[in-house]
Amino acid sequence: MSSDKKIDQRVFDLYDEYCHGRMDRREFLDKSAAIMIGGVSALWMAQALLPRYAEAQTISFTDPRMKGTYVEYSSPGGTSGMMRGYLVQPAGDGPFPAALIIHENRGLNPHIEDVARRAAVAGFLALAPDGLSPVGGYPGNDDDGRELQRNLDPDELDQDMINSARYLKDHELSNGNLGATGFCWGGGMTNRLAVVLGSDLQAGVPFYGAAVPSSAVSSISAAMMVNMADTDPRINAMWPDYEAALAANGVNYRGHIYEGTLHGFHNNSTPRYNKPAADLAWNRTIGFFREHLT
């Protein structure tokens, strides 16, 4: 994937607006096309930012180190009362420490499935729930997925993730120790899970996700590791108050800001990907889970 240094920051800013649903694909491409750099339209930069999932796969579906399958389970209080997720178990008999992998604001796309396989290869029973499954599942492209997720009731969607976490924690292959990680919307959901689950969550690792209100932090029992991008003004503005609340409430926490990175730096399917930072953040995540879940 191309280095982020080749993409003009103005296009990155537009892409961030597009990714968070504040403009549609056509507006993103049109506004990017209007940016001229050396007499050349920046449309090619916008097109380069769109995800390329097949090229970004790191762990094959048939990798012998793990086994993945799609599972259905009940979800009372959620969007429809049922959920579907991608469950990936390491080779061997278990039980295994459990890791919930929470998608961005577009449902369970191929990148998040790949992240779940990475977690399984590292020794964790991984579940990547699809918040869109009650309305037909991830539709095969991020634009439609983003629109579907935006139209869901937020509280019901949160409940689907809470129920997914409990399903995984109680799974017969789980050792009962649960961690959660997520990206962007999933990072914010990881923070919310830590509040709702209390002592039922042992470790949370949000990637560039919205913080919870300081008044809610007293409910967090999990050890927390917060991964943030260097250039991510909206999310990073929440960190000082969140960190102060974590410290004031005696939460075991760490915070990492990765120099030279943009929001989404862990996602290797777009040029926002920063391989050194992504590798470091993922290695820290796996180490943190091993420290608290095994």
N, C-alpha and C positions, 0 to 999 in steps of 0.2 A: 504494500500500500504506500502511496506517495507520502513524502514528508509534509507535515503541516506548514513548513516554511514556504512552500510553493504556492500556497493559497492566500490571497489577500485577506486581511483581517475583517474588512467590511463584508466579504462574502461569508466568512465564518460567523459573523454576527447575524447576518440574515438567516443562515442555516440554523443557528440556535433558536431564532424566532420560529422558524418553520418546524423544527423538531418538537418544540413545546406547544405547537398548535395555535400559534398566534398569527400565522398566515398559511395559506394552502400552497401546494406544490407549484401551481402556475404563477402565483404572486412571487414566490421565492425565485423561480427561474427568470421571471420578467425583471424583477428588481436587480438581480445579479447581472442580467444582460445589459442593463443600463449603466453599469459601472465600466468605465473605460480605463484600461491600463496600457500605456504606451500605444494608444490608438486601437487597442484590441479589446473586444468585449470580454467581460469576465464570465460569460455564460459557461464556458468550458470548465471553469473552477467550480461552479455550482453543480454541474453534472458529475464532476469527479467526486464530489462529497456524498453523492447518493450511495447507499450501502451496496456492497458486492459480497453477498453471503457465501456463495459457493467458493470463492477464492479465499475467504477468511477462515474456513473450517480448519481446526487444528487437531481434532480427535474424530476419527471416522465412526460412523454408526456401528460398524462391525469390529471395532477395536477389541481384541481379546481380553484386555485388562478390565473391561466393564461390560455391563449388559443394560440396555435401555428399553423401556416399554412405556406405553401410555396407559394410565390408570384413571379410573373414575371413582369418586367418593362423594359422600353427602356433604352438604354445606348449608346447614340451617341458618336462615337470616341473610343469605347471600342473594345474588342476582336471581337465581332460579331454584336454589335448594340443592343443586348438584354442581360438581366441579370436575375438571379433567386436568391432568398434569403429566409431565414427562418425568418418570421415575428412573433413575440410573443407579445401579448398585455395582460396587467393585467386585472383581473376581473373588471368589471365596465364599465362605458360609456365613460370615458375620457372627454376632451383631456388629454394626458399624456406627460410628458417630454420624449424626444427621445434619445436613446443610440444606436449607431452603434457598433457592436461587430465584430472585424476583425480577421480573422484566421491567422494561421502561414503559412509556405511556402508549404502547402500540401492540400489546399482547405478546404471546410467546413466539418470537421469531427465531430463525435458525441460529442466530448468534447466541441467544440465551440458552438454547438447547446445547450448543457447543460448550458454553461455560459450565453447564450441568455435567457434561461428560468430563470436563477437566477436573471438576471436584471429585467425581467418582474415581477417576484414575489416581487421584491423590489419597484415596482411601475413605471417602465419605459417601454415605447413602444420600443421594441428591434428588430433590424434587423441585422441578421448575413448573409451577402452576401457570395455567393460561387463564387470566382473568376474563378473556373473551369467550371461553368455552361455553358459558350459558347462552351466548348469542351467536353460536356457530363456530367459534374458535378463530384463531389468527387467520385472516383471509388470504394470506399469500403475499401481501405487500404492506409496507408500513403506512402508506397514506390512508388506505381503508382501515387498517388496524387502529391508527390514531383517532380516526373519526368514530369508530365503534367504541373505543374506550372513553372518549370524551363524552359520549352520550349515556354512559352507564351511571347509575346512582353511586356517588363516591362512597357512601357509608356501606352499601351492599358489597361493593367491590372490595373495600377494606375487610369486610367480614369474610369474604371468600378467601382472602390471603391468611387471615387469622385461622380459619378452619383448615386451610392447607397446612399451616405450621403444626397444628395439633394432630392432624392425620399423620404427618411425617414423624413427629415425636413418638407417637404411639404405634408406629408400624412394627411389625414383627421382626424386621431386620435392623431396627434402630436400637442402639444401646441406651436410649432415653435422654441422651445429651444433645441438645438442639442449638444449632447456630443458624443465622440468617444473614444473607448479603443481597444487595440489590443495587440497581443502577438508575440514576435520575429519579423517575417516579418510584422505582423500586428501592432506591436509597432512602427516600422519605418514608416509604412503607416499612423499611427495616427499622427506622427510628420509632415509628408508631407501634410496630410489633413489640418492641422492647418495653414500651409503656403498658400495653394491654396484657402481654403475657407475664410480665413480672418475673418471678422465679422460675417459670417454665421455659424461659429462654436463657441459655448460658452465655451466648456470645452473639454480638451484632456487628456487622461491618458494612455500613452504608457507604456507597460511592456517590459523591456529589449529589446528595439528596437533601430535601428540605428538613430542617430541624423541627422538633416538637416544641411547643411552648415551654418556657422555663418552669412554669407551675406544674407541668406534668412529669418532670424529670425525677421527682421523688419516687415514682413508681418503677423506675428502672432498676433491675437487679443484675442484668447481664453485664458482662465486660463488653466495652464498646471500643471499636477502632474506626475512626472517621477518616475516610480518604477523600481528599478534595483536590480540585484542579487549581492551578496557579491563576489562570484567568477565568473567573466564574463569579462575577460580581454579585449576582442575586443570591446564590447559595452561600458564598463566603461571607456576606454581610450578616448571616445568621450565626456564624461560628462563635464570635466572642461571647454572646449571651448564652449560647448552648454550652460552651466550654465552662463558663463560670457556674452554670447550674449543675453540670456534671461534677465539677469539683466540690461545690457546696454541699452536694448530696452524697458525697463519698463514693461515687461510681468509679470503678476501675476503668479508666479510659485512656486512649491515645489518639492523637490527631496528627495527620500527615497532609501537608500541602506539597504537591509535586511540581517542582520548578519547571517552567517552560511549557506547561500543559494547558489544554483547553478542556472545557466541560465535555465529557464523553471520551476522554483519552484512553480508557481501557478497551473500547470497542474497536477491534481490529478490522472491521468491515468498512470503515470510512477513513479518510485522511486525517481526521482528528486524532487518530490513534498515535500514541507515543510509546513505542516499544520498550525503551528502557524503563520508563515510569510504569507502564502497564505490567511489565514483568516483576518489577519491585513490589508494586501494590498487590499483585496476586500472590507472590511468594509470602508477603507479610500476612495476607489474608489466610492462606493455608497454615502458616505457622501459628497464627493467632487461634484458629480453630483447633489445631492440634493441642495447643496449650490449654484450652478451656473445655474441650469436648472429649478428650481421650483420657 
